[in-house]
Amino acid sequence: MPRIALVTCRPGPQTSVDRDLPVLVRALGEAGAEASAEVWDDPGVDWASFDLAVIRSTWDYSWRAAEFTAWAEACGKVTRLANPAGVVRWNTDKRYLGDLAAAGVPVVPTRYLAPGDPADLPDDHEYVVKPVSGAGARFAARYTPDRHATALGQLERMHAEGLTAMVQPYVRGIDTTGERALQFFGGRLLHVGRKGAVLTPGTPYDERKVAHPGLEPWTPTPAELSVAERALAAVPEAPELLYARVDLVDGADGRPCVMELELVEPNLFLWLHPGSLPRVVEAVLAATR
């Protein structure tokens, strides 16, 4: 009977409830595993006692990215961690978009402004400012050029907290075709969802956002599937991925490009795709062998 830890975080005002967690714990138990939900920063957890630790909903990690990656490194030394610590370290910093672009993967154009860099913000198009380590649209906002002072205030706040900012053109295709989330599990496409725009004009960067507005099932196009597979092929340690979510939007040319690549703790949305549960259970059990 394999022992499996599904890794989550402590409940809090800034974290969502993982609706899939109890469902997955129960399904793994019914399949013959000893599964439990464990909090990643609980000092009382003996990670070495598990055959596999699967990161599921550590949705507070972006506030403590260095601490979280250190935990992943330590956990990965005493048990099998999915996804591996090297992937976690690479994916918790959204500068990975530059690595994908260098590999020829179409991505949303991105510039990075670290503390001390000049506040070089666009003056001729709508844009988004967000941190390189973030989740759930935390510290993310969309600006028009006439809101330069407000955007500058966000940038100053982020830099004061030691955060590097990302600056991206606002991809207007999101307003019409939405954002598609292609979920992979065990090396195969699991299911796909589409959601509407998260960032609305005028919403303050420090206001909590609805992370998945209007989420609905979606059938991917061949072009979307191709871009997602190219992105995953460019990931360091790609053969070791148990799960992945590739978030796509339509770029200025109307073709799909990568908005984000979620390899740490992507929400699986099993409540929207209940038929995917058996495949997830099968892949998790296979990872213990």
C-alpha positions as CSV (number, residue, x, y, z in Angstrom):
1,M,0.0,0.0,0.0
2,P,1.8,3.1,-1.2
3,R,1.8,6.2,1.1
4,I,1.0,9.4,-0.8
5,A,1.1,13.0,0.5
6,L,-1.0,15.5,-1.4
7,V,0.7,18.7,-0.5
8,T,-1.3,21.8,0.3
9,C,-1.2,25.0,2.4
10,R,-2.8,26.3,5.6
11,P,-6.2,27.9,5.1
12,G,-6.1,31.7,5.1
13,P,-7.8,34.8,3.8
14,Q,-5.6,35.1,0.7
15,T,-5.8,31.4,-0.3
16,S,-8.6,29.6,-2.1
17,V,-10.1,26.3,-1.0
18,D,-8.9,23.3,-3.0
19,R,-12.2,21.6,-4.0
20,D,-10.4,18.7,-5.6
21,L,-8.2,17.8,-2.6
22,P,-10.7,15.7,-0.6
23,V,-12.0,14.1,-3.7
24,L,-8.5,13.0,-4.8
25,V,-7.6,11.8,-1.3
26,R,-10.7,9.6,-1.2
27,A,-10.3,8.3,-4.7
28,L,-6.6,7.3,-4.0
29,G,-7.7,5.5,-0.9
30,E,-10.4,3.6,-2.7
31,A,-7.7,2.6,-5.3
32,G,-5.6,1.0,-2.6
33,A,-3.2,3.8,-1.5
34,E,-2.8,5.4,1.9
35,A,-3.3,9.1,0.9
36,S,-3.4,12.2,3.1
37,A,-3.4,16.0,2.7
38,E,-0.3,17.5,4.2
39,V,0.7,21.1,4.7
40,W,4.0,21.9,3.1
41,D,5.4,24.0,6.0
42,D,4.2,21.8,8.8
43,P,7.4,20.9,10.7
44,G,5.6,17.8,12.1
45,V,5.3,16.1,8.7
46,D,7.8,13.2,8.1
47,W,8.2,13.5,4.4
48,A,10.5,10.5,4.3
49,S,7.6,8.3,5.4
50,F,5.9,8.8,2.1
51,D,6.5,7.0,-1.2
52,L,5.4,10.1,-3.1
53,A,4.6,13.7,-2.4
54,V,2.5,15.4,-5.0
55,I,2.3,19.2,-4.8
56,R,-1.3,20.1,-5.2
57,S,-2.5,23.4,-3.7
58,T,0.4,25.2,-2.0
59,W,-1.3,28.4,-3.1
60,D,0.6,30.6,-0.6
61,Y,4.0,29.9,-2.0
62,S,4.4,33.1,-3.9
63,W,4.6,35.1,-0.7
64,R,7.5,32.9,0.4
65,A,9.0,31.6,-2.8
66,A,12.6,31.2,-1.4
67,E,11.3,29.3,1.6
68,F,9.0,27.1,-0.6
69,T,11.8,26.2,-3.0
70,A,14.1,25.3,-0.1
71,W,11.3,23.0,1.2
72,A,11.0,21.4,-2.2
73,E,14.7,20.8,-2.3
74,A,14.7,19.2,1.2
75,C,11.6,17.1,0.5
76,G,12.9,15.9,-2.8
77,K,16.0,14.5,-1.0
78,V,14.0,12.2,1.2
79,T,11.1,11.1,-1.1
80,R,10.0,11.4,-4.6
81,L,8.5,14.8,-5.2
82,A,6.2,15.6,-8.1
83,N,6.9,17.8,-9.8
84,P,10.7,17.6,-9.0
85,A,12.5,20.3,-7.0
86,G,14.4,21.5,-10.1
87,V,11.2,22.0,-12.0
88,V,9.7,23.8,-9.0
89,R,12.7,26.1,-8.7
90,W,12.6,27.0,-12.4
91,N,8.9,27.5,-12.6
92,T,8.4,29.6,-9.5
93,D,10.1,32.5,-11.3
94,K,8.3,33.6,-14.4
95,R,11.5,34.6,-16.1
96,Y,11.1,31.1,-17.5
97,L,9.1,32.8,-20.3
98,G,12.5,34.0,-21.6
99,D,13.7,30.5,-21.7
100,L,10.7,29.4,-23.6
101,A,11.0,32.2,-26.1
102,A,14.7,31.3,-26.6
103,A,13.6,27.8,-27.4
104,G,11.3,29.1,-30.1
105,V,8.0,28.8,-28.2
106,P,5.6,31.7,-28.9
107,V,5.0,33.6,-25.6
108,V,3.5,36.9,-24.6
109,P,6.3,39.5,-25.0
110,T,7.7,40.2,-21.6
111,R,10.2,42.7,-20.0
112,Y,11.5,42.4,-16.5
113,L,12.1,45.3,-14.1
114,A,14.1,44.4,-11.1
115,P,14.6,46.7,-8.0
116,G,16.9,49.5,-9.0
117,D,16.0,49.3,-12.7
118,P,14.5,52.4,-14.4
119,A,10.7,52.5,-14.3
120,D,10.4,52.0,-18.1
121,L,6.7,51.7,-18.6
122,P,4.9,51.8,-22.0
123,D,3.3,55.1,-23.1
124,D,1.6,54.0,-26.3
125,H,-0.4,50.9,-25.4
126,E,-2.3,49.1,-22.7
127,Y,-0.1,46.9,-20.5
128,V,0.0,44.6,-17.5
129,V,2.4,44.7,-14.5
130,K,2.8,41.7,-12.2
131,P,5.5,40.0,-10.2
132,V,7.7,37.2,-11.5
133,S,6.6,35.1,-8.5
134,G,2.9,35.2,-8.1
135,A,-0.3,33.2,-8.2
136,G,-4.0,34.0,-8.5
137,A,-3.2,37.4,-10.1
138,R,-1.6,38.7,-6.9
139,F,-0.1,42.1,-7.4
140,A,-1.3,42.1,-11.0
141,A,-3.0,45.0,-12.8
142,R,-3.8,46.3,-16.2
143,Y,-3.0,49.9,-17.2
144,T,-3.6,52.4,-20.0
145,P,-0.8,55.0,-20.6
146,D,-2.8,57.7,-18.9
147,R,-2.6,55.8,-15.6
148,H,1.2,56.0,-15.5
149,A,1.3,57.4,-12.0
150,T,-0.8,54.5,-10.6
151,A,1.3,52.0,-12.4
152,L,4.5,53.6,-11.1
153,G,3.1,53.4,-7.5
154,Q,2.6,49.6,-8.0
155,L,6.1,49.2,-9.3
156,E,7.6,51.2,-6.4
157,R,5.7,49.0,-3.9
158,M,6.8,45.8,-5.5
159,H,10.4,47.0,-5.7
160,A,10.3,48.0,-2.0
161,E,9.3,44.4,-1.2
162,G,12.2,43.1,-3.3
163,L,10.0,41.8,-6.1
164,T,11.0,41.9,-9.8
165,A,8.1,43.1,-12.0
166,M,7.0,41.8,-15.4
167,V,5.7,44.2,-18.0
168,Q,3.6,42.7,-20.8
169,P,1.4,44.2,-23.5
170,Y,-2.3,43.6,-22.6
171,V,-3.3,40.8,-25.0
172,R,-6.6,42.0,-26.3
173,G,-7.5,38.5,-27.6
174,I,-8.3,37.6,-24.0
175,D,-11.4,39.8,-24.1
176,T,-12.9,37.9,-27.0
177,T,-11.4,34.3,-27.1
178,G,-10.4,34.1,-23.4
179,E,-7.6,32.1,-21.9
180,R,-7.3,28.4,-22.4
181,A,-5.8,26.0,-19.8
182,L,-4.5,22.8,-21.2
183,Q,-4.0,20.3,-18.4
184,F,-1.6,17.4,-18.8
185,F,-1.2,14.5,-16.4
186,G,1.1,11.5,-16.7
187,G,2.5,12.8,-19.9
188,R,-0.9,13.0,-21.7
189,L,-3.5,15.7,-22.3
190,L,-6.1,15.4,-19.5
191,H,-8.7,18.0,-20.2
192,V,-9.0,21.7,-21.3
193,G,-10.9,24.7,-19.9
194,R,-11.4,28.2,-21.0
195,K,-11.9,31.3,-18.8
196,G,-12.6,35.0,-19.3
197,A,-10.3,37.9,-18.6
198,V,-9.1,38.1,-15.0
199,L,-7.8,41.7,-15.1
200,T,-10.5,44.4,-15.6
201,P,-9.6,48.1,-16.2
202,G,-9.2,50.1,-13.0
203,T,-9.0,47.1,-10.6
204,P,-6.3,47.9,-8.0
205,Y,-3.2,45.7,-8.1
206,D,-3.6,44.8,-4.4
207,E,-7.2,43.8,-4.6
208,R,-8.0,40.1,-4.6
209,K,-9.1,38.9,-8.1
210,V,-11.5,36.2,-9.3
211,A,-8.8,33.9,-10.7
212,H,-10.9,31.8,-13.0
213,P,-14.0,33.8,-14.2
214,G,-16.5,32.0,-16.4
215,L,-14.5,28.8,-16.5
216,E,-16.0,26.2,-18.9
217,P,-14.8,23.0,-20.7
218,W,-13.0,23.6,-24.0
219,T,-11.9,21.5,-27.0
220,P,-8.4,22.5,-28.0
221,T,-7.5,23.3,-31.6
222,P,-4.5,21.6,-33.2
223,A,-2.6,24.9,-33.0
224,E,-3.3,25.2,-29.3
225,L,-2.2,21.6,-28.6
226,S,1.0,22.1,-30.7
227,V,2.0,25.2,-28.8
228,A,1.4,23.5,-25.5
229,E,3.4,20.5,-26.4
230,R,6.3,22.7,-27.7
231,A,6.3,24.5,-24.4
232,L,6.4,21.3,-22.3
233,A,9.2,19.9,-24.5
234,A,11.3,23.0,-23.6
235,V,11.0,22.5,-19.8
236,P,14.2,21.3,-18.0
237,E,13.6,17.8,-16.7
238,A,10.5,17.6,-18.8
239,P,10.4,13.7,-18.7
240,E,10.0,14.0,-15.0
241,L,6.7,16.0,-15.1
242,L,3.7,14.3,-13.5
243,Y,1.4,17.2,-14.2
244,A,1.4,20.5,-16.1
245,R,-1.0,23.2,-17.1
246,V,-0.3,25.4,-20.2
247,D,-2.2,28.7,-20.2
248,L,-2.7,30.1,-23.7
249,V,-4.1,33.3,-25.2
250,D,-4.3,34.6,-28.7
251,G,-1.5,37.0,-29.5
252,A,-1.6,40.1,-31.7
253,D,-1.3,37.9,-34.8
254,G,-4.4,35.8,-33.7
255,R,-2.3,32.7,-33.0
256,P,-2.0,31.0,-29.6
257,C,0.9,31.8,-27.4
258,V,1.9,30.9,-23.8
259,M,0.7,33.3,-21.1
260,E,2.0,31.0,-18.3
261,L,3.2,27.5,-17.7
262,E,2.0,26.1,-14.4
263,L,4.2,23.2,-13.2
264,V,4.1,23.8,-9.4
265,E,0.5,23.8,-8.1
266,P,-2.0,24.1,-10.9
267,N,-5.7,23.8,-10.0
268,L,-6.9,20.7,-11.8
269,F,-10.6,21.7,-11.9
270,L,-11.7,18.1,-11.4
271,W,-15.0,19.5,-10.3
272,L,-15.5,20.7,-13.9
273,H,-14.1,17.5,-15.4
274,P,-15.1,14.7,-13.1
275,G,-14.4,12.1,-15.8
276,S,-10.7,12.9,-15.5
277,L,-10.4,11.7,-11.9
278,P,-9.7,8.0,-12.7
279,R,-6.8,9.0,-15.0
280,V,-5.3,11.3,-12.4
281,V,-5.5,8.5,-9.8
282,E,-3.9,6.0,-12.2
283,A,-1.0,8.4,-13.0
284,V,-0.4,9.2,-9.4
285,L,-0.3,5.5,-8.4
286,A,2.0,4.8,-11.4
287,A,4.4,7.4,-10.1
288,T,4.9,5.5,-6.8
289,R,6.2,2.4,-8.7
